[in-house]
């Protein structure tokens, strides 16, 4: 009755954990949320005010499929501020980064083509390939290489049916960035193989320390860049993102966007104009610094409890933590932590299968008080389970 692709899609364990958390909260219990990949901050007030003004002004109609010209120009200026010249004509405003990935999958992949995706990596990447009849091909990444593929890994994995690769920098669930030289060489290999490299930069801007490059476009101008207003700009529920594409890809992307989405959310686009202005950027930068402090607090606390954190994240708001000293699989660890101590953590199995039982993702998207409470409860859990710290 239903399509094979719908049956192939695996459920998110994190959503099952979130459901369990809501049941505990309905009973009046406090759950510590380390599972959610969404900042706890509200959208910055100047952005909200801009949206209200847009609605009051009647800016609620369809826009052009590629987004309002003012926003495309403002995103172009954002890249210029980062030292990269990107024409506004190459910028496609999308219905969230997910809408951007839908467009890129439809643009670049035919049935039976392969899309290289990292394991571990963002779990939905697999689904975008399957949606157009293509085949996701896992590219295992390892802690000794900071959970990013090396050039040798990339070249070995690229096969005769490979048409594109989707990499992330900073990545989810690890928060690490691709090496600059490797990124340039991988893009060159993809182009030489008549393929394309898509770089997911939805956590761009959420850096915890100075980084080697502000955007992949500073490394290679002909990448496909995927970005979002959700993370650094704090507009998760507004469902707005963008793609930077080579000039020759804009016309076919336009046709796809017209047919699949009509246009991005109109009030959200006008709101997004304000997110680049100084009052909002001051707020975004202050929050970036808060995330960096939270990262240190959570990492130090987990290490004191005996957990191994293989890599210090370059950005985003996640720690990918080795929980193997508990003697449990990641799934068992996360479910017991939820059911017995009401701490929500995402198991590695949500991000792939490569050594997934060994790792769990801890999101530092809650305040310092919540982090301290969660660490206290985890310490109690380890003591109750007879695990030395």
N, C-alpha and C positions, 0 to 999 in steps of 0.2 A: 504493500500500500504506500509506503513512504520510500524516498530515494535511498540508494545505498550510501550516498555521501552523508546523509543525515544520521544513518546508523553508525557510520564510522567515527563520528565525532565523539570524543571522550568527554565526560562531564568534568568540571572543575571540582577537585576535592576542596579547594578553598571556599567555594560557594556552599558546599555541604557543611563545612566548618562554620561558615557565617550563619547558616540556618540554625545550627546547634547553638551558636552564640546568642541568636535572637530568642531562642527558647529559654535559655538561662536568664537572659535579661528580662523576659516576660515574668519570670519567677521572682524578680527583684534582686538578682545577683549581679555583681559587677564583673564584666568580662574585660580582660586586657587585650586589646586588638593590635597584634603584631602581624596580622595576615593581610591587611588591606593596602593595596597599592594606590592609595589616594590620600593626598595631604589633608590634615585635619583643619587647616586654615580655610576660612571662607574666601571667596573671590574678592580681590581687592576692591575697596569701596569706590575708587574712581571708575573702575570698569563697570560695576553695577549701576552707578549713576549714569554712565554713558548709555547703557542698555535702556534704562528708564526713559532717557531723553529721546532715544531713537524710537521707542514704542509710542511715546507721546506725540512725536512728529509724524507718525504714520508709516515709519520705515519697516513695514511688516510684510511687504509683497515679495514675490520672487525677485531674485537678483539674476545677473548673468551666471551661467553655469560655472565659470572659473572664479567667481567671487567679485565683489565690488572693486572697481579700479583703485579706489583710495587705499584699500587694505593691501592689495597686491603691491602697490607702490610703497606702502609703509613697511612691508616685509622686506622689500628690496633695500630700503634704507637701513633696516636692521642688520642685514648682511654687510652693507657698506660700513656700518659702524664697527663691525667685526673685522674689517679689512678685506672684504671680498666683494667684488663687483658682480652682482647678479641682476640681470634685466627683469623687470616686473613681468614681462611677457612670458617668462619661463616659470612663473609662480602660479600654481593652481590651488585655490582655496578649496578645502574638502570638508565633508561631514565627519569630522574627527579624523584621527590617524587611521582608524579602521576603514573609513570611507576612502582614504588615500590608498591603503593597501588593496582594497577591492578594485580600484581603478588600475593600479599597477599590475595586479595579477591578470586582469582582463586584457591589458595592453601587451604584456610581455610573454604570456604563457599560452600555448595551445595544449589540447589534450595530449597526454603522455609525455609532455615536456617535464623536466625536473627543475625543481627549485631547491637550491641548497639552503638549509637552515641549521643554525647551531643547536646542539644538544649538550647542556641545557640552554633554553632560550624561551622567548615569549610563546606560550602554548598556542595562541590563536594563529600564529604564522602558518602552521600546518593546514589549518582550515581554509585560508585564503587560496592556497594552491589547489586544494581539492575542489573548491567551489567552481573552478573553471576546468576541471578534469585533469589537472596536472598532478604530478607526483612530488610530494615533499621528500627530500633526501637529507637525512640527518648528517651533520658534520660534527663529530664528537670533539668537544674542547675539554681541556684538562687544567687542573689547578696549577701545574708547574708552568703553564703558559698564560696564567691569569685568566683562564676561562675564555680566551680569545683564540681563534685559529691562527696558526702560523701560515706563512706563504706556502710552505711545503704541504701542510694539511689541505689548504685550499686547492692547490693544483692537483693533488692526488684525488680529491673528491670530485673535481669537475670532470664529468664524463661526456660521452657523445650525445646524450639526451639533455644535458644541462643547458638551460637557457638563461638562468638568472640565479643570483645568490642574494640572500637577505641577511645582512649582518647588522649589529647594533653597537653604538658607541656613544655614551655609556649603555651597557646592556642590562637587561632584566633576565635573570635574578641577581646578577653579580655586581653590577655597578662599575664594571671595568671598561676601559677604552681600548680600541684597536691601536696597535703600533702604527705610527705615521707612515713609515717606509713600507710596511706590509700592506697598509690600505692602498697606497699608490700602486704597488705591484699587483695586488689582487684585482684592482680595477682595470689595469692594463691587460692582465690575463683574460678577464671576462670580455673585454672589448675585442681582443685578438681572437677569441673563440666565438665571435659573433653573438655574444651574450651581453648581459647587463648586470651591474652591481647596484643594489638598493641598500642605502645606509639609513637605518632607523636612528634618528637623533631626537626622539621625543623627550629625552631627559637632558638635552643640550641646555646649558646654562646652569644646571644644578651640579656644578663642580665644587668639590670640597677643597681644592688647592689649584694652583696654576697648572694648566694642561698644555700639551704640546701643540695642539691646534684647536681653534675655537669652533670649527665646523669642518666636516669632510670636504666641503667645497674649497677650502683653503689648500687641500691636498690634491684634489682632482676635480676639474670643472665639469666633467661630463658624467658624474655620478647622478643617480636618482636619489634625491634626499626626501625622507619622510619626516615630518615634524608635527607638533601638536601644541595647542594652547592649554592642554590639560595640566602639565606637570609644573614646569618653571612658572608659567603664567597663572596657574591655579584655577583654570576654567574647565574642570572635569565634566560637569553636567551640561555644559553649553554645546558640546559636541562639535568642535571646530579644530581643524588642522590645516596643513598645507603640504604640497609636494613641489619640489623644484626638479624640473625635467629638462633634458636637452631640447633645443629649439624644435627639432624635427618631431618630437613626441607630443608637442602641445596640441596640434590639431586633432590627432586621434584621441587624445585624452579629453578634449573638449566634447567630441561626439559621445564618448562613453559617459562623461559626467552629465550631459544633457539628457541622456536616455535613462541612466540609472538613478540619478539624484535630483534632477531638475536644477537645483541650486543649493548651496549651503544655507544654514539658518541665518535669516536676514538680521534680526536684532543682535545676534551673537557677533556678526561681522562688524557692525557699528560699535559694539562694545569693545571688540578686540583692538580697534584703533586706539582706544585709551590705554590699553595695556602696555604700549610702547612709550607712553609719555612719562615724563620724570616723576610725577606723584606716584604712579603705579610702579615704576621701575624701582624706586626707593624701597617700596614694600617688598617687591620680589627679591631684591638683593638681601634685605634684612632676613627674609625667610630662608634664603639659601644658606646664610651663615648659621641660622638656627639648626638646619638639617645637618650641617657639618659638625656642630657641637653634639647633637643627638647621636650621630654616628660614633663618635668617640665614647660617649657615655655607655651606649649599648655594647659596643665592642669590648671595652674594658670590663664591663660587668660580666659578659658571657665568658671572657677568657678566665676571669677569676673563678668561675664555676666549672672550669675544666674543658670548655668547648674550644675547638680549633677553628680559627677563621683564616682560611688559606690565603685570601687576598684582601687588602684594604681597598675599599671601593674608591674609584676616581670621582664618582658622582652618583646621581639618582638618590634613592633613599632605602636601599636594601643591603643587608648582610647575608651572604650565602655561607652557611655555617655547617661545619662537619660535626654531626651529632653521634658519630659511631662509638664514642667512648661510653655511651649509655647502654650499649649492647642491644638496642632496639633498631628496627627499621625506622625510616623517617616517618612513614605512615602511622606506625604504632605509637611512636613518640608524640606526634602531633595530636593524635586522637586522645591519648591518655592525658596529655597536658590540658587539653580542652575539657574533657569529661571530669577529670579529678581536681583540676586547679583553675579552670576557667581562664586559661591563657591561649589565645589563638595564634598559631604559627602555621605557615604553609609548607607542606612536604615537598621534597624535591621531585616527586613523581608528577607534579603539576607542570614541570618545566622540561620533561623529557624522560628518557629511560637510562641514559648513561650514568651509572653509579648513583642513580637517583635516591636509592635507599639510604645513602650515606649523608645526605645533605637536607637542610631545611632553610627556607628563606624567612628572615626576620625583617619586617618593615619598621623603620623608625619614623612612622607617620603620625605618631602620637607624642604628646608632650613629655617633659622630663619626669614629671610626677608619675605618669602612667608607665614610663620605662622603668623607674625605680620599683614600682609595685610589681610589674611583671617579673623583674629580676628576683625580687624577694620570693614570689610564688614559685619560680623555677627552682630556686635554691631549696625551697621546702619540698618540691617534687623529687628532686634528686636525693634528698635526705630520706624521704619516705620510701623511695625505691631502692635504697641501699647503694647509691652510686657515689663514689668519692669524688670530691672536688679539689 
